[in-house]
Amino acid sequence: MTCLRSEIDPMRYLDGVMSPREREEFERHLEVCKDCAETVRRFEELDKITRRVKMKDPTDEFWQSYWKSLYRRIERRVAWIFILIGTAIFAVYAVYETIRSFKELTWDKIAAVFILIGVLLLIISVVRERYHQYKVDRYKDIKR
């Protein structure tokens, strides 16, 4: 059985955020609880490993390629926004024209209606999926 304290207290202990009284009490707990003692030991190992990792400063070439890719992504998003707006305008106009001249039902009007319905369903699907991903994204508040 896993100790309930092994989830939070080992990190608080290692980070030094416990009060002196809590620290003493947790150290007594570590003497009798193998789960917490093992968790502390594993976190101490991990801390030693991560302290050995040295981060390199990014080179100028890295930053140049980074900003180029960022600009490309922005350009592509803007392009897709324009395409979607144009498609929406075309769809609204096509529906208006189809309704206005619905007296003459032809194959091209039927095909246009099916295409417009398909495009609208795809747009709704993508927007709904993006919204759902945004709601459940655990990292949306992290600044990159």
Secondary structure, DSSP 8 states (H G I E B T S, - for coil): ---GGGTTHHHHHHHT-S-HHHHHHHHHHHHH-HHHHHHHHHHHHHHHHHHH-------HHHHHHHHHHHHHHHHHHHHHHHHHHHHHHHHHHHHHHHHHTTTS--HHHHHHHHHHHHHHHHHHHHHHHHHHHHHH-TTTT---
